[in-house]
Amino acid sequence: MTDAHQHEARGAHGAHGERVARGAHEAEARWSAVDGYLTDLLAPEDEALTRALEASDAAGLPRIAVAPNQGKLLQLLARAMGARTVLEIGTLGGYSTIWLARALPEGGRLISLEYDERHAEVARANLARAGLDAIAEVRTGPALETLPKLAAEPGAGPFDLFFIDADKVNNPRYVSWALELSRPGSVIVVDNVVRGGAITDADAQDPSVRGTREMFELVAREPRLDGTAFQTVGTKGWDGLLVARVVE
Ligand SMILES: C[S@@+](CC[C@H](N)C(=O)[O-])C[C@H]1O[C@@H](n2cnc3c(N)ncnc32)[C@H](O)[C@@H]1O
């Protein structure tokens, strides 16, 4: 159940509350069934992706990777724009990293930033098993520390595509860094931007919601960015993605 549904169910009483909770469960079961149908047809996982999730589970990582059809969307986006360089913020076990790295041509490069050394180790092993360790590199540390170091490296960037999927409170800072490391035509994707509908709450105290709202305001007023966002439902509940392009 999403946070919004739990909140709604808690706020309701008695039989009405139970009906709300049941309705939410039924909706989520249908979203998941549709995701299953679409994924089986259009975004089936191969062994490397399946094993990446199994290894993440075995290591006790949280189950918060993108869904297969979302991973495929990232891959298609990277391919459609002919991306050669990708910067990901938030690696976890490298599941989205595998989808993205597979889109890159010979000589392409993906850098993924991860705070947690244990997550990074699982991701590195998953990338090696997928045969992507030459193309995809995981760097550990808080992204707000690894980003300036990356930017100071000779030849760092510009990156063609950014996937931002880490601590949501820092979403505005990550979008600013992406802009810094971009070129005209680069694309920035930010995950989990709807948060079970909580994003419309201007008085939200949740730092993830506040950070994401700040990020939307930044994208809206930044003349170098042209963006949109949309809601999604599925195995990952009710959420959404922001996609923005760095204008010429
Ligand atoms: C939602 S998960 C990433 C999922 C991954 N993109 C996928 O779809 O397979 C978020 C990850 O961001 C990492 N993270 C959280 N705060 C961070 C920070 N300050 N800097 C870098 N990574 C961070 C977490 O440790 C976690 O592994």
The ligand as an SDF file (V2000), in Angstrom:
LIG
                    3D

 27 29  0  0  0  0  0  0  0  0999 V2000
   16.0250    4.2820   -4.7710 C   0  0  0  0  0  0  0  0  0  0  0  0
   17.6200    3.6610   -4.4760 S   0  0  0  0  0  0  0  0  0  0  0  0
   18.3190    3.6400   -6.1130 C   0  0  0  0  0  0  0  0  0  0  0  0
   17.6760    2.6060   -6.9710 C   0  0  0  0  0  0  0  0  0  0  0  0
   18.3870    2.3760   -8.2840 C   0  0  0  0  0  0  0  0  0  0  0  0
   18.4890    3.6150   -9.0320 N   0  0  0  0  0  0  0  0  0  0  0  0
   17.5960    1.3830   -9.0940 C   0  0  0  0  0  0  0  0  0  0  0  0
   16.5330    1.7400   -9.6240 O   0  0  0  0  0  0  0  0  0  0  0  0
   18.0460    0.2220   -9.2170 O   0  0  0  0  0  0  0  0  0  0  0  0
   18.4430    5.0310   -3.7660 C   0  0  0  0  0  0  0  0  0  0  0  0
   19.9090    4.8100   -3.4780 C   0  0  0  0  0  0  0  0  0  0  0  0
   20.4830    6.1030   -3.2120 O   0  0  0  0  0  0  0  0  0  0  0  0
   21.4490    5.9590   -2.2100 C   0  0  0  0  0  0  0  0  0  0  0  0
   21.6640    7.2400   -1.5630 N   0  0  0  0  0  0  0  0  0  0  0  0
   20.9450    7.8060   -0.5630 C   0  0  0  0  0  0  0  0  0  0  0  0
   21.4800    8.9810   -0.2080 N   0  0  0  0  0  0  0  0  0  0  0  0
   22.5430    9.1860   -1.0020 C   0  0  0  0  0  0  0  0  0  0  0  0
   23.5080   10.2110   -1.1140 C   0  0  0  0  0  0  0  0  0  0  0  0
   23.4800   11.2780   -0.3130 N   0  0  0  0  0  0  0  0  0  0  0  0
   24.4530   10.0960   -2.0460 N   0  0  0  0  0  0  0  0  0  0  0  0
   24.4920    9.0090   -2.8770 C   0  0  0  0  0  0  0  0  0  0  0  0
   23.6260    8.0030   -2.7990 N   0  0  0  0  0  0  0  0  0  0  0  0
   22.6580    8.0840   -1.8870 C   0  0  0  0  0  0  0  0  0  0  0  0
   20.8550    4.9110   -1.2790 C   0  0  0  0  0  0  0  0  0  0  0  0
   21.8770    4.3190   -0.4900 O   0  0  0  0  0  0  0  0  0  0  0  0
   20.1980    3.9520   -2.2530 C   0  0  0  0  0  0  0  0  0  0  0  0
   21.0850    2.9070   -2.5900 O   0  0  0  0  0  0  0  0  0  0  0  0
  1  2  1  0
  2  3  1  0
  2 10  1  0
  3  4  1  0
  4  5  1  0
  5  6  1  0
  5  7  1  0
  7  8  2  0
  7  9  1  0
 10 11  1  0
 11 12  1  0
 11 26  1  0
 12 13  1  0
 13 14  1  0
 13 24  1  0
 14 15  1  0
 14 23  1  0
 15 16  2  0
 16 17  1  0
 17 18  1  0
 17 23  2  0
 18 19  1  0
 18 20  2  0
 20 21  1  0
 21 22  2  0
 22 23  1  0
 24 25  1  0
 24 26  1  0
 26 27  1  0
M  CHG  2   2   1   9  -1
M  END
$$$$
